[in-house]
């Protein structure tokens, strides 16, 4: 097993199931995001989870604290390994989410806060009034997330070393925007190879299209695992 979570971003339940079967034994877990969860909900989630791989449920909750706490509580029976909320929702929202997750004790999912989406760069942040320095915004939100009870954050590869210098070594860095040198960047603007990201201090890597769009996904996943080894 590796530290790679494969992003299965498809509304096609059969396709997701085939990928889950193909990747068993070659990745550390699967990431199910909004595209899949909105199409199939808890029933589809359980279908994929039945393959036996840990699930990273990437729903990026963002609402008032009470609503987010209720949503987290509603998702706990699915027993995801990781769950996401937006750090930009603020300290009270993150604390409410962490408290809700704690209802199931040590069996709770690890709560991760999204800092700045990897599809955004400085120009995008300026356009929404957050300033052009993506790295500074990531550090600001990551520190707030830690102080608010989050187990870790989602960050781009470019901020890994910076966050490792600022935060505890056991604080989880779940890193999307990972592209092997042989894969296209697609719509990700802040990318890094798997080996570079692990060397910089990433805890887990999220890799989607380089695996899922490959002619043979299992072979692509094994190739990435070999690079990491």
C-alpha positions in Angstrom: 0.0 0.0 0.0 1.1 3.6 -0.6 0.1 7.0 0.7 -1.8 7.7 -2.5 -5.6 8.2 -2.5 -7.0 7.9 -6.0 -9.7 10.5 -6.8 -12.7 8.7 -8.3 -14.5 11.8 -9.6 -17.3 10.3 -11.7 -21.1 10.0 -11.4 -20.9 6.6 -13.0 -21.3 4.0 -10.2 -20.3 1.1 -12.3 -17.2 2.8 -13.5 -16.3 3.8 -9.9 -16.8 0.2 -8.8 -14.5 -1.1 -11.6 -11.8 1.4 -10.6 -12.1 0.4 -7.0 -11.7 -3.3 -7.9 -8.8 -2.6 -10.2 -6.9 -0.4 -7.7 -7.2 -2.6 -4.7 -3.7 -3.4 -3.5 -2.1 -0.6 -5.6 -3.3 2.5 -3.7 -3.8 3.4 -0.1 -7.4 4.5 -0.5 -10.0 6.2 -2.6 -11.3 9.7 -2.7 -15.0 10.2 -3.4 -15.9 13.8 -4.1 -19.1 15.8 -4.7 -19.6 14.6 -8.3 -19.9 11.0 -7.1 -21.7 11.7 -3.7 -24.3 14.0 -5.2 -25.1 11.3 -7.8 -25.3 8.3 -5.5 -25.3 9.4 -1.8 -24.7 7.1 1.1 -25.8 4.0 -0.9 -23.3 4.5 -3.6 -20.6 5.4 -1.0 -21.2 2.1 0.8 -21.0 0.2 -2.5 -17.5 1.6 -3.1 -16.5 1.2 0.5 -17.4 -2.5 0.4 -14.3 -3.0 -1.7 -12.3 -2.6 1.5 -10.2 0.4 0.8 -10.1 3.5 3.2 -12.3 6.3 1.9 -11.5 10.0 1.8 -15.0 11.7 1.7 -14.2 15.0 0.0 -17.5 17.0 0.4 -15.9 20.3 1.4 -18.7 21.4 3.8 -19.2 25.2 4.2 -22.1 26.7 6.0 -23.0 28.1 9.4 -21.5 26.1 12.3 -24.7 24.3 13.4 -25.5 23.2 9.9 -22.0 21.9 9.3 -22.0 20.1 12.6 -25.3 18.4 11.7 -23.9 17.4 8.3 -20.8 15.9 9.9 -23.0 13.9 12.3 -25.1 12.6 9.4 -22.0 11.4 7.6 -20.4 9.6 10.6 -22.3 6.3 10.0 -20.4 5.9 6.7 -17.1 5.7 8.7 -14.9 7.6 6.2 -11.2 7.7 7.0 -11.1 11.5 6.2 -13.6 14.2 5.7 -13.3 17.8 4.4 -14.7 21.2 5.3 -13.6 24.7 4.1 -11.2 26.5 6.4 -12.7 29.8 5.1 -15.9 29.0 6.9 -14.1 30.2 10.1 -13.0 29.0 13.5 -16.5 28.4 14.9 -17.5 26.3 12.0 -14.4 24.2 12.1 -14.7 23.7 15.9 -18.3 22.7 15.5 -17.3 20.1 12.9 -14.5 18.7 15.1 -16.8 18.4 18.0 -19.4 16.7 15.9 -16.9 14.2 14.7 -15.7 13.5 18.2 -19.1 11.9 19.0 -17.7 8.5 17.8 -14.5 8.7 19.8 -11.4 7.2 18.3 -13.4 5.8 15.4 -14.0 9.3 14.1 -12.8 10.4 10.7 -9.7 12.7 10.5 -11.1 16.2 9.8 -9.3 18.1 7.1 -9.7 21.8 6.2 -9.5 23.0 2.6 -7.2 26.0 2.4 -6.9 27.3 -1.2 -8.2 25.1 -4.0 -5.4 23.9 -6.3 -7.3 25.3 -9.3 -6.7 28.8 -8.0 -3.6 31.1 -8.4 -2.8 34.6 -7.3 -4.9 36.3 -9.9 -7.9 34.2 -9.0 -7.5 35.1 -5.3 -7.2 38.8 -6.1 -10.4 38.6 -8.1 -12.3 37.4 -5.0 -10.7 39.9 -2.7 -8.3 37.6 -0.8 -5.0 39.1 -2.0 -2.6 37.7 -4.6 -0.3 35.7 -2.2 -1.7 32.2 -2.3 1.0 30.8 0.0 0.3 33.4 2.7 -3.4 32.6 2.6 -2.8 28.9 2.9 -0.6 29.4 6.0 -3.1 31.7 7.6 -6.0 29.2 7.1 -3.9 26.2 8.1 -2.9 27.8 11.4 -6.6 28.7 12.0 -7.6 25.1 11.2 -5.1 23.7 13.6 -6.2 26.0 16.4 -9.8 25.1 15.6 -9.3 21.3 16.1 -8.7 20.1 12.6 -6.4 17.1 12.1 -4.9 18.5 9.0 -5.4 20.5 5.8 -5.7 20.2 2.1 -2.9 22.2 0.4 -1.2 22.4 -2.9 2.3 20.9 -3.4 3.8 24.3 -3.5 2.9 25.0 0.2 4.0 21.7 1.7 7.5 22.8 2.9 6.2 26.1 4.1 3.5 24.4 6.2 5.9 21.9 7.5 8.1 24.7 8.8 5.1 26.4 10.5 3.1 23.5 11.9 3.7 20.3 13.9 5.1 17.3 12.0 2.1 15.2 12.8 -0.4 17.7 11.3 -1.8 16.0 8.2 -1.1 17.5 4.8 -3.4 15.9 2.2 -2.0 17.1 -1.1 -3.9 17.1 -4.4 -2.4 18.7 -7.6 0.0 15.7 -7.9 1.0 14.9 -11.4 3.7 12.4 -12.4 6.2 13.8 -14.9 4.6 11.7 -17.6 1.1 13.1 -17.0 -0.7 16.3 -18.1 -1.4 19.1 -15.6 -5.0 19.5 -16.7 -6.7 22.3 -14.7 -4.4 22.2 -11.8 -2.2 25.3 -11.5 0.1 24.4 -8.6 1.4 21.0 -9.2 4.3 18.7 -8.3 5.4 15.1 -9.0 4.6 12.4 -6.4 8.3 11.9 -5.4 8.8 15.7 -5.0 5.7 16.0 -2.8 6.6 13.2 -0.5 10.2 14.5 -0.1 8.7 18.0 0.8 6.7 16.4 3.6 3.3 15.5 2.3 1.4 13.0 4.5 -0.9 11.8 1.7 -1.2 12.4 -2.0 -4.4 12.7 -4.0 -4.0 11.6 -7.6 -6.9 11.3 -10.0 -6.7 11.6 -13.8 -3.1 10.2 -14.2 -4.6 7.0 -12.8 -8.3 7.0 -13.7 -7.8 8.1 -17.3 -4.9 5.8 -18.0 -5.4 2.9 -20.4 -4.6 0.6 -17.5 -5.3 2.4 -14.1 -3.7 -0.4 -12.0 -0.5 -0.2 -14.0 -0.4 3.6 -13.6 -0.9 3.3 -9.9 1.8 0.7 -9.6 4.1 3.0 -11.6 3.5 5.8 -9.2 4.1 3.5 -6.2 7.4 2.5 -7.7 8.4 6.1 -8.1 7.5 6.8 -4.4 9.5 3.8 -3.3 
